[in-house]
Amino acid sequence: MKNNFKTGDRIKELRIEQGLSQEQLALRAKITPTYLGLVERNEKKNPTINMMSRFVMP
């Protein structure tokens, strides 16, 4: 069975579960809210692993 998901969808889902706004998560990840919006809408096609690791929440 193949698990298909879009990274941006998962980031958004986890952000909402944590009760964070885009602005709050962007601040924690040290990126702009605009960039986070692109990632969550799956418009940023190739975010780096380094950038993605910033979304890890303690």
Order of alpha helices (4+ residues) and beta strands (2+ residues): alpha-alpha-alpha-alpha
